[in-house]
């Protein structure tokens, strides 16, 4: 039986670092962000749907979607964010299920499904357990501003568009606090793998 572990957290909480750890352990990862990027490439189903709705103002000179521009639109308008999600989530969902089936057939022991909006988009029903990477609000803001070169206002608009981390922690099977070094986080994740028995 394949154990599907959902991985989520807040923006800039350290999910990518957790992903890197699982990759080092040769644990397959289904990366919903990567899938979302792929379906928004020129010629893909998501691309057409998004451009049809938001118009050519979100395109770069070489006709690819300018994600920063699209982000500015949707993170300042709840209705437009909802619309974007309704156009892309079903396509992402479909691809995640396809990959899961593949890993099931290959009899993988453990597969990580990395979905930033796991609870918001109802993906937890696909998982056997959910791991939340947790971080304090102050540290989250600081890391996001530094990582994406955002102003405080830009960073807060991204954070506030997600379910509060405290709410995600309540709904998680496992919570790992990412408050120290990368080594600290890796040690905690290593203990978690022992707990899951994988």
Secondary structure as the mmCIF struct_conf table of DSSP 4:
data_model
#
loop_
_struct_conf.conf_type_id
_struct_conf.id
_struct_conf.beg_label_comp_id
_struct_conf.beg_label_asym_id
_struct_conf.beg_label_seq_id
_struct_conf.end_label_comp_id
_struct_conf.end_label_asym_id
_struct_conf.end_label_seq_id
STRN STRN1 UNK A 3 UNK A 9
BEND BEND1 UNK A 10 UNK A 10
TURN_TY1_P TURN_TY1_P1 UNK A 11 UNK A 12
BEND BEND2 UNK A 13 UNK A 14
HELX_RH_AL_P HELX_RH_AL_P1 UNK A 15 UNK A 24
TURN_TY1_P TURN_TY1_P2 UNK A 25 UNK A 26
STRN STRN2 UNK A 28 UNK A 31
HELX_RH_AL_P HELX_RH_AL_P2 UNK A 32 UNK A 39
TURN_TY1_P TURN_TY1_P3 UNK A 40 UNK A 40
BEND BEND3 UNK A 41 UNK A 41
TURN_TY1_P TURN_TY1_P4 UNK A 42 UNK A 43
BEND BEND4 UNK A 44 UNK A 44
HELX_RH_AL_P HELX_RH_AL_P3 UNK A 45 UNK A 54
HELX_RH_3T_P HELX_RH_3T_P1 UNK A 56 UNK A 58
STRN STRN3 UNK A 59 UNK A 59
TURN_TY1_P TURN_TY1_P5 UNK A 61 UNK A 62
BEND BEND5 UNK A 63 UNK A 63
STRN STRN4 UNK A 65 UNK A 65
HELX_RH_AL_P HELX_RH_AL_P4 UNK A 67 UNK A 74
TURN_TY1_P TURN_TY1_P6 UNK A 75 UNK A 76
HELX_RH_AL_P HELX_RH_AL_P5 UNK A 78 UNK A 105
TURN_TY1_P TURN_TY1_P7 UNK A 106 UNK A 107
BEND BEND6 UNK A 109 UNK A 109
STRN STRN5 UNK A 110 UNK A 114
TURN_TY1_P TURN_TY1_P8 UNK A 116 UNK A 122
HELX_RH_3T_P HELX_RH_3T_P2 UNK A 123 UNK A 126
BEND BEND7 UNK A 128 UNK A 128
STRN STRN6 UNK A 129 UNK A 134
HELX_RH_AL_P HELX_RH_AL_P6 UNK A 137 UNK A 148
TURN_TY1_P TURN_TY1_P9 UNK A 149 UNK A 149
HELX_RH_AL_P HELX_RH_AL_P7 UNK A 152 UNK A 159
TURN_TY1_P TURN_TY1_P10 UNK A 160 UNK A 161
BEND BEND8 UNK A 162 UNK A 162
HELX_RH_AL_P HELX_RH_AL_P8 UNK A 165 UNK A 171
BEND BEND9 UNK A 173 UNK A 173
STRN STRN7 UNK A 174 UNK A 177
BEND BEND10 UNK A 180 UNK A 180
HELX_RH_AL_P HELX_RH_AL_P9 UNK A 182 UNK A 196
TURN_TY1_P TURN_TY1_P11 UNK A 197 UNK A 197
#
